[in-house]
């Protein structure tokens, strides 16, 4: 039990926890590079939805389905490249 708690606390701020990643499922997202600086709403093809979570080499990633592609993001990539929509 104690080892489990220590392992959970070993996550750095740059990695998703399972709970954090799962809580993002079904949220809408847009790549920051596609955000219009004039405040215009993004086109439907630019909006993606977070559709899954996967683990690669003990690192949790989220999967986002966009109109024309499926992409996976580590937390560091997600924070740098993705903006959640309301």
N, C-alpha and C positions, 0 to 999 in steps of 0.2 A: 504494500500500500504506500509506504513512504517513498520507495523507488519510483512508483508511478507518479506521485506528486512532484518529485524532483525532475523527472523527465518532462512533464508538462510545463514546468517552469523554465526549462532550458530553451524554449522557443525564443528566438530573437525577435525583435520588433519588425524585422524584415521578412518574416515568414508567416503565412496564414496558419491559424489554428484550425482544426476541423470545424469547430463551432462557428468561427468567423466566416469561413468559406461557405459552409452550408447556409448560413443566414443570408448570403448574397443571391442564392438561387432564385430565379424568376425576376430579378431586378433588371431594369433596362439600363444600357450603358452606351456611351459613344466615345470613340477615340478622341483624345484631346486635340489631335491634329485636324479633326473634322469640325471642330466647334467654330461657328461663324463669329468673328469678332464684333460684328454689328448687332448681335443679339438675335439674328434670324434663327428660327427653329430648324433643327437638322432634318434632312430628308429621310423618308422612311427607310431607304436603303442604307443609311449611315447608322441607324440605331440597331443595336444588337441586344440579345437577352442572355443573361448568365444562365446556362442550361446544365452545368455539371461541375463536379469536383473530381480531381484525380490526384493520385499520389505517385510521384516519380522520385526514386532514390530517397525516400523518406521526406520529401518536400511536397507540401500540398499546393496544388495549383487550381485555379478556376478556369472553366471553359466558357467562352462566349461565342454564340452563334450570330454572325452577321449575315446580311443578305447573300453575300457571295463567298463567304469563308467561315471557317471554324478556327478559332484561335485559343490558345491556352496561355495563361499569365501566372507568373510567380507574384507574390505580394509586391515585391519591389517593382516589377514591370507594371503591375496593375496600378500602383500609386503614381507612377511616372507617365503612363500612357492612356489611362481610362478615367472617364468622368461618369459617375452614376447619375441617372436622370430621375427626376421626381415623379 
